[in-house]
Amino acid sequence: MTRVVVDVMLKPEILDPQGQAVADALPRLGVTGVRSVRIGRRIELEFESTPERQQLDELADQLLANPVIEDYAISLPEQAIPEEAA
């Protein structure tokens, strides 16, 4: 099986009210020095075999993210860090 991770974030120019709410709450918890907070989502998919990059891009662009207001990044964690290095 191949695990694919798609991280979806609002584009930098899009206001993030959820992130702003977290940023506003941090000082009440004693956390200082945080300049900004952006909230996104992580989607994990398991495929029976390694999918084509084009298929993953189409999936993310058409279903998992709204390309008008969101950016996405696709990664295959098992391939990113060899087991010997972990």
N, CA, C and O atoms as CSV, one atom per row, in Angstrom:
chain,resi,resn,atom,element,x,y,z
A,1,MET,N,N,0.832,-1.186,0.000
A,1,MET,CA,C,0.000,0.000,0.000
A,1,MET,C,C,0.872,1.244,0.000
A,1,MET,O,O,1.977,1.254,0.544
A,2,THR,N,N,0.355,2.276,-0.615
A,2,THR,CA,C,1.053,3.555,-0.665
A,2,THR,C,C,0.206,4.603,0.035
A,2,THR,O,O,-0.959,4.806,-0.306
A,3,ARG,N,N,0.799,5.261,1.013
A,3,ARG,CA,C,0.097,6.330,1.723
A,3,ARG,C,C,0.477,7.658,1.091
A,3,ARG,O,O,1.654,7.955,0.890
A,4,VAL,N,N,-0.540,8.450,0.781
A,4,VAL,CA,C,-0.355,9.775,0.196
A,4,VAL,C,C,-0.962,10.788,1.158
A,4,VAL,O,O,-2.064,10.590,1.670
A,5,VAL,N,N,-0.237,11.870,1.397
A,5,VAL,CA,C,-0.723,12.930,2.272
A,5,VAL,C,C,-0.919,14.183,1.437
A,5,VAL,O,O,-0.031,14.594,0.691
A,6,VAL,N,N,-2.092,14.783,1.572
A,6,VAL,CA,C,-2.388,16.046,0.900
A,6,VAL,C,C,-2.639,17.083,1.991
A,6,VAL,O,O,-3.589,16.966,2.764
A,7,ASP,N,N,-1.783,18.094,2.045
A,7,ASP,CA,C,-1.951,19.197,2.986
A,7,ASP,C,C,-2.581,20.356,2.232
A,7,ASP,O,O,-2.075,20.782,1.193
A,8,VAL,N,N,-3.688,20.863,2.763
A,8,VAL,CA,C,-4.426,21.944,2.115
A,8,VAL,C,C,-4.399,23.160,3.036
A,8,VAL,O,O,-4.735,23.064,4.216
A,9,MET,N,N,-3.996,24.301,2.484
A,9,MET,CA,C,-3.929,25.550,3.244
A,9,MET,C,C,-4.588,26.662,2.442
A,9,MET,O,O,-4.569,26.652,1.211
A,10,LEU,N,N,-5.170,27.622,3.156
A,10,LEU,CA,C,-5.653,28.810,2.475
A,10,LEU,C,C,-4.476,29.531,1.836
A,10,LEU,O,O,-3.375,29.538,2.385
A,11,LYS,N,N,-4.708,30.135,0.678
A,11,LYS,CA,C,-3.653,30.922,0.039
A,11,LYS,C,C,-3.278,32.077,0.967
A,11,LYS,O,O,-4.118,32.554,1.729
A,12,PRO,N,N,-2.028,32.527,0.908
A,12,PRO,CA,C,-1.572,33.576,1.830
A,12,PRO,C,C,-2.412,34.853,1.787
A,12,PRO,O,O,-2.556,35.531,2.804
A,13,GLU,N,N,-2.962,35.182,0.632
A,13,GLU,CA,C,-3.733,36.426,0.520
A,13,GLU,C,C,-5.177,36.289,1.022
A,13,GLU,O,O,-5.911,37.276,1.066
A,14,ILE,N,N,-5.583,35.080,1.399
A,14,ILE,CA,C,-6.941,34.840,1.899
A,14,ILE,C,C,-6.940,34.948,3.426
A,14,ILE,O,O,-6.112,34.336,4.100
A,15,LEU,N,N,-7.878,35.734,3.961
A,15,LEU,CA,C,-7.982,35.871,5.408
A,15,LEU,C,C,-8.319,34.520,6.037
A,15,LEU,O,O,-9.077,33.730,5.474
A,16,ASP,N,N,-7.745,34.271,7.207
A,16,ASP,CA,C,-7.942,33.009,7.918
A,16,ASP,C,C,-8.539,33.311,9.294
A,16,ASP,O,O,-7.795,33.427,10.268
A,17,PRO,N,N,-9.870,33.440,9.396
A,17,PRO,CA,C,-10.468,33.791,10.685
A,17,PRO,C,C,-10.231,32.741,11.769
A,17,PRO,O,O,-10.111,33.083,12.945
A,18,GLN,N,N,-10.163,31.492,11.390
A,18,GLN,CA,C,-9.897,30.435,12.373
A,18,GLN,C,C,-8.478,30.585,12.927
A,18,GLN,O,O,-8.264,30.478,14.135
A,19,GLY,N,N,-7.523,30.829,12.049
A,19,GLY,CA,C,-6.152,31.055,12.487
A,19,GLY,C,C,-6.040,32.297,13.353
A,19,GLY,O,O,-5.295,32.309,14.333
A,20,GLN,N,N,-6.778,33.346,12.997
A,20,GLN,CA,C,-6.754,34.581,13.779
A,20,GLN,C,C,-7.330,34.352,15.170
A,20,GLN,O,O,-6.825,34.905,16.148
A,21,ALA,N,N,-8.377,33.546,15.268
A,21,ALA,CA,C,-8.964,33.241,16.577
A,21,ALA,C,C,-7.958,32.511,17.467
A,21,ALA,O,O,-7.864,32.794,18.662
A,22,VAL,N,N,-7.216,31.584,16.894
A,22,VAL,CA,C,-6.182,30.878,17.658
A,22,VAL,C,C,-5.085,31.851,18.073
A,22,VAL,O,O,-4.636,31.837,19.219
A,23,ALA,N,N,-4.655,32.693,17.141
A,23,ALA,CA,C,-3.605,33.674,17.451
A,23,ALA,C,C,-4.045,34.601,18.579
A,23,ALA,O,O,-3.246,34.941,19.452
A,24,ASP,N,N,-5.310,35.011,18.565
A,24,ASP,CA,C,-5.822,35.895,19.615
A,24,ASP,C,C,-5.884,35.199,20.972
A,24,ASP,O,O,-5.761,35.856,22.006
A,25,ALA,N,N,-6.073,33.881,20.983
A,25,ALA,CA,C,-6.184,33.137,22.240
A,25,ALA,C,C,-4.828,32.799,22.852
A,25,ALA,O,O,-4.745,32.560,24.057
A,26,LEU,N,N,-3.784,32.773,22.066
A,26,LEU,CA,C,-2.473,32.355,22.570
A,26,LEU,C,C,-1.982,33.177,23.757
A,26,LEU,O,O,-1.517,32.584,24.730
A,27,PRO,N,N,-2.056,34.507,23.733
A,27,PRO,CA,C,-1.578,35.265,24.896
A,27,PRO,C,C,-2.329,34.924,26.184
A,27,PRO,O,O,-1.747,34.970,27.268
A,28,ARG,N,N,-3.602,34.585,26.076
A,28,ARG,CA,C,-4.367,34.203,27.276
A,28,ARG,C,C,-3.841,32.909,27.878
A,28,ARG,O,O,-4.049,32.636,29.061
A,29,LEU,N,N,-3.158,32.115,27.059
A,29,LEU,CA,C,-2.565,30.869,27.546
A,29,LEU,C,C,-1.097,31.049,27.925
A,29,LEU,O,O,-0.410,30.086,28.265
A,30,GLY,N,N,-0.632,32.279,27.864
A,30,GLY,CA,C,0.746,32.560,28.229
A,30,GLY,C,C,1.743,32.340,27.110
A,30,GLY,O,O,2.951,32.359,27.346
A,31,VAL,N,N,1.260,32.131,25.899
A,31,VAL,CA,C,2.142,31.907,24.749
A,31,VAL,C,C,2.407,33.247,24.082
A,31,VAL,O,O,1.475,33.948,23.687
A,32,THR,N,N,3.680,33.599,23.958
A,32,THR,CA,C,4.040,34.864,23.321
A,32,THR,C,C,5.013,34.612,22.180
A,32,THR,O,O,5.585,33.528,22.063
A,33,GLY,N,N,5.193,35.612,21.350
A,33,GLY,CA,C,6.173,35.535,20.276
A,33,GLY,C,C,5.659,34.912,18.988
A,33,GLY,O,O,6.422,34.776,18.032
A,34,VAL,N,N,4.388,34.528,18.936
A,34,VAL,CA,C,3.828,33.942,17.713
A,34,VAL,C,C,3.364,35.086,16.820
A,34,VAL,O,O,2.529,35.896,17.222
A,35,ARG,N,N,3.904,35.150,15.613
A,35,ARG,CA,C,3.565,36.248,14.695
A,35,ARG,C,C,2.255,36.014,13.960
A,35,ARG,O,O,1.493,36.955,13.742
A,36,SER,N,N,1.984,34.772,13.576
A,36,SER,CA,C,0.730,34.490,12.873
A,36,SER,C,C,0.408,33.007,12.991
A,36,SER,O,O,1.272,32.184,13.292
A,37,VAL,N,N,-0.854,32.691,12.746
A,37,VAL,CA,C,-1.324,31.309,12.771
A,37,VAL,C,C,-2.177,31.097,11.526
A,37,VAL,O,O,-3.052,31.906,11.219
A,38,ARG,N,N,-1.921,30.018,10.822
A,38,ARG,CA,C,-2.738,29.633,9.666
A,38,ARG,C,C,-3.257,28.224,9.942
A,38,ARG,O,O,-2.500,27.350,10.366
A,39,ILE,N,N,-4.525,28.011,9.706
A,39,ILE,CA,C,-5.154,26.717,9.936
A,39,ILE,C,C,-5.407,26.053,8.585
A,39,ILE,O,O,-5.898,26.691,7.653
A,40,GLY,N,N,-5.071,24.782,8.487
A,40,GLY,CA,C,-5.303,24.028,7.258
A,40,GLY,C,C,-5.848,22.656,7.601
A,40,GLY,O,O,-6.321,22.413,8.711
A,41,ARG,N,N,-5.773,21.771,6.634
A,41,ARG,CA,C,-6.215,20.403,6.888
A,41,ARG,C,C,-5.278,19.419,6.199
A,41,ARG,O,O,-4.626,19.737,5.204
A,42,ARG,N,N,-5.235,18.230,6.754
A,42,ARG,CA,C,-4.375,17.159,6.247
A,42,ARG,C,C,-5.267,15.988,5.869
A,42,ARG,O,O,-6.101,15.549,6.661
A,43,ILE,N,N,-5.088,15.489,4.665
A,43,ILE,CA,C,-5.876,14.373,4.163
A,43,ILE,C,C,-4.915,13.236,3.858
A,43,ILE,O,O,-3.950,13.420,3.117
A,44,GLU,N,N,-5.171,12.064,4.423
A,44,GLU,CA,C,-4.333,10.892,4.178
A,44,GLU,C,C,-5.126,9.884,3.367
A,44,GLU,O,O,-6.253,9.536,3.719
A,45,LEU,N,N,-4.532,9.419,2.282
A,45,LEU,CA,C,-5.159,8.441,1.393
A,45,LEU,C,C,-4.255,7.228,1.302
A,45,LEU,O,O,-3.034,7.371,1.232
A,46,GLU,N,N,-4.834,6.038,1.303
A,46,GLU,CA,C,-4.054,4.817,1.098
A,46,GLU,C,C,-4.472,4.191,-0.223
A,46,GLU,O,O,-5.649,3.907,-0.445
A,47,PHE,N,N,-3.500,3.980,-1.091
A,47,PHE,CA,C,-3.718,3.373,-2.395
A,47,PHE,C,C,-3.138,1.961,-2.388
A,47,PHE,O,O,-2.191,1.673,-1.657
A,48,GLU,N,N,-3.707,1.098,-3.197
A,48,GLU,CA,C,-3.189,-0.264,-3.310
A,48,GLU,C,C,-1.815,-0.276,-3.965
A,48,GLU,O,O,-0.980,-1.124,-3.647
A,49,SER,N,N,-1.578,0.663,-4.879
A,49,SER,CA,C,-0.268,0.798,-5.518
A,49,SER,C,C,0.031,2.286,-5.653
A,49,SER,O,O,-0.841,3.121,-5.413
A,50,THR,N,N,1.252,2.617,-6.035
A,50,THR,CA,C,1.644,4.017,-6.137
A,50,THR,C,C,0.910,4.691,-7.292
A,50,THR,O,O,1.051,4.277,-8.443
A,51,PRO,N,N,0.126,5.727,-6.992
A,51,PRO,CA,C,-0.619,6.410,-8.050
A,51,PRO,C,C,0.286,7.340,-8.864
A,51,PRO,O,O,1.362,7.731,-8.412
A,52,GLU,N,N,-0.163,7.679,-10.049
A,52,GLU,CA,C,0.551,8.639,-10.893
A,52,GLU,C,C,0.401,10.034,-10.300
A,52,GLU,O,O,-0.632,10.365,-9.719
A,53,ARG,N,N,1.437,10.846,-10.452
A,53,ARG,CA,C,1.395,12.214,-9.928
A,53,ARG,C,C,0.235,13.000,-10.544
A,53,ARG,O,O,-0.426,13.772,-9.849
A,54,GLN,N,N,-0.013,12.811,-11.830
A,54,GLN,CA,C,-1.099,13.527,-12.502
A,54,GLN,C,C,-2.447,13.179,-11.865
A,54,GLN,O,O,-3.300,14.049,-11.689
A,55,GLN,N,N,-2.631,11.909,-11.524
A,55,GLN,CA,C,-3.875,11.485,-10.878
A,55,GLN,C,C,-4.038,12.175,-9.521
A,55,GLN,O,O,-5.138,12.601,-9.167
A,56,LEU,N,N,-2.953,12.282,-8.772
A,56,LEU,CA,C,-3.005,12.934,-7.464
A,56,LEU,C,C,-3.303,14.417,-7.600
A,56,LEU,O,O,-4.090,14.969,-6.831
A,57,ASP,N,N,-2.674,15.067,-8.580
A,57,ASP,CA,C,-2.939,16.492,-8.808
A,57,ASP,C,C,-4.404,16.726,-9.170
A,57,ASP,O,O,-5.025,17.665,-8.670
A,58,GLU,N,N,-4.952,15.885,-10.029
A,58,GLU,CA,C,-6.358,16.027,-10.416
A,58,GLU,C,C,-7.278,15.811,-9.217
A,58,GLU,O,O,-8.250,16.545,-9.041
A,59,LEU,N,N,-6.979,14.821,-8.403
A,59,LEU,CA,C,-7.775,14.540,-7.216
A,59,LEU,C,C,-7.771,15.736,-6.266
A,59,LEU,O,O,-8.820,16.161,-5.783
A,60,ALA,N,N,-6.589,16.267,-6.007
A,60,ALA,CA,C,-6.473,17.403,-5.098
A,60,ALA,C,C,-7.141,18.643,-5.679
A,60,ALA,O,O,-7.852,19.358,-4.973
A,61,ASP,N,N,-6.915,18.894,-6.950
A,61,ASP,CA,C,-7.424,20.107,-7.596
A,61,ASP,C,C,-8.941,20.081,-7.763
A,61,ASP,O,O,-9.589,21.123,-7.662
A,62,GLN,N,N,-9.514,18.910,-8.016
A,62,GLN,CA,C,-10.942,18.828,-8.315
A,62,GLN,C,C,-11.811,18.451,-7.116
A,62,GLN,O,O,-13.012,18.722,-7.119
A,63,LEU,N,N,-11.220,17.830,-6.091
A,63,LEU,CA,C,-12.032,17.327,-4.989
A,63,LEU,C,C,-11.569,17.787,-3.607
A,63,LEU,O,O,-12.390,18.190,-2.784
A,64,LEU,N,N,-10.283,17.730,-3.351
A,64,LEU,CA,C,-9.790,17.947,-1.991
A,64,LEU,C,C,-9.531,19.405,-1.649
A,64,LEU,O,O,-9.584,19.780,-0.478
A,65,ALA,N,N,-9.255,20.228,-2.643
A,65,ALA,CA,C,-8.951,21.637,-2.400
A,65,ALA,C,C,-9.783,22.507,-3.329
A,65,ALA,O,O,-10.202,22.075,-4.403
A,66,ASN,N,N,-10.007,23.722,-2.900
A,66,ASN,CA,C,-10.647,24.719,-3.751
A,66,ASN,C,C,-9.526,25.582,-4.316
A,66,ASN,O,O,-9.006,26.442,-3.606
A,67,PRO,N,N,-9.138,25.378,-5.579
A,67,PRO,CA,C,-7.970,26.070,-6.123
A,67,PRO,C,C,-8.104,27.589,-6.187
A,67,PRO,O,O,-7.108,28.284,-6.388
A,68,VAL,N,N,-9.301,28.110,-6.022
A,68,VAL,CA,C,-9.486,29.560,-6.027
A,68,VAL,C,C,-8.928,30.172,-4.745
A,68,VAL,O,O,-8.334,31.250,-4.776
A,69,ILE,N,N,-9.120,29.484,-3.618
A,69,ILE,CA,C,-8.702,30.060,-2.333
A,69,ILE,C,C,-7.694,29.212,-1.573
A,69,ILE,O,O,-7.204,29.637,-0.527
A,70,GLU,N,N,-7.370,28.010,-2.079
A,70,GLU,CA,C,-6.483,27.115,-1.340
A,70,GLU,C,C,-5.325,26.612,-2.199
A,70,GLU,O,O,-5.446,26.453,-3.413
A,71,ASP,N,N,-4.213,26.370,-1.536
A,71,ASP,CA,C,-3.062,25.691,-2.133
A,71,ASP,C,C,-2.984,24.301,-1.506
A,71,ASP,O,O,-3.503,24.072,-0.413
A,72,TYR,N,N,-2.336,23.386,-2.204
A,72,TYR,CA,C,-2.159,22.049,-1.642
A,72,TYR,C,C,-0.747,21.557,-1.924
A,72,TYR,O,O,-0.089,21.985,-2.872
A,73,ALA,N,N,-0.312,20.649,-1.074
A,73,ALA,CA,C,0.986,19.996,-1.244
A,73,ALA,C,C,0.762,18.500,-1.084
A,73,ALA,O,O,0.096,18.057,-0.149
A,74,ILE,N,N,1.325,17.731,-2.003
A,74,ILE,CA,C,1.177,16.278,-1.994
A,74,ILE,C,C,2.507,15.655,-1.601
A,74,ILE,O,O,3.558,16.033,-2.119
A,75,SER,N,N,2.453,14.697,-0.680
A,75,SER,CA,C,3.683,13.995,-0.305
A,75,SER,C,C,3.386,12.513,-0.100
A,75,SER,O,O,2.262,12.115,0.207
A,76,LEU,N,N,4.416,11.729,-0.279
A,76,LEU,CA,C,4.365,10.291,-0.029
A,76,LEU,C,C,5.350,10.027,1.100
A,76,LEU,O,O,6.523,9.763,0.838
A,77,PRO,N,N,4.900,10.093,2.354
A,77,PRO,CA,C,5.808,10.042,3.504
A,77,PRO,C,C,6.764,8.859,3.527
A,77,PRO,O,O,7.922,9.019,3.915
A,78,GLU,N,N,6.313,7.684,3.125
A,78,GLU,CA,C,7.196,6.520,3.166
A,78,GLU,C,C,8.387,6.695,2.231
A,78,GLU,O,O,9.470,6.176,2.500
A,79,GLN,N,N,8.194,7.415,1.147
A,79,GLN,CA,C,9.273,7.621,0.196
A,79,GLN,C,C,10.151,8.805,0.582
A,79,GLN,O,O,11.299,8.895,0.149
A,80,ALA,N,N,9.613,9.714,1.397
A,80,ALA,CA,C,10.355,10.921,1.737
A,80,ALA,C,C,11.500,10.636,2.710
A,80,ALA,O,O,12.561,11.252,2.608
A,81,ILE,N,N,11.298,9.710,3.650
A,81,ILE,CA,C,12.318,9.407,4.656
A,81,ILE,C,C,12.608,7.913,4.601
A,81,ILE,O,O,11.776,7.112,5.026
A,82,PRO,N,N,13.761,7.527,4.092
A,82,PRO,CA,C,14.105,6.101,4.068
A,82,PRO,C,C,14.120,5.539,5.484
A,82,PRO,O,O,14.489,6.238,6.428
A,83,GLU,N,N,13.722,4.289,5.633
A,83,GLU,CA,C,13.619,3.673,6.952
A,83,GLU,C,C,14.959,3.677,7.681
A,83,GLU,O,O,14.984,3.813,8.905
A,84,GLU,N,N,16.065,3.533,6.970
A,84,GLU,CA,C,17.381,3.523,7.609
A,84,GLU,C,C,17.682,4.857,8.282
A,84,GLU,O,O,18.380,4.897,9.295
A,85,ALA,N,N,17.152,5.963,7.719
A,85,ALA,CA,C,17.439,7.288,8.256
A,85,ALA,C,C,16.535,7.632,9.435
A,85,ALA,O,O,16.856,8.527,10.216
A,86,ALA,N,N,15.423,6.940,9.573
A,86,ALA,CA,C,14.458,7.274,10.635
A,86,ALA,C,C,14.944,6.843,11.994
A,86,ALA,O,O,14.252,7.049,12.991
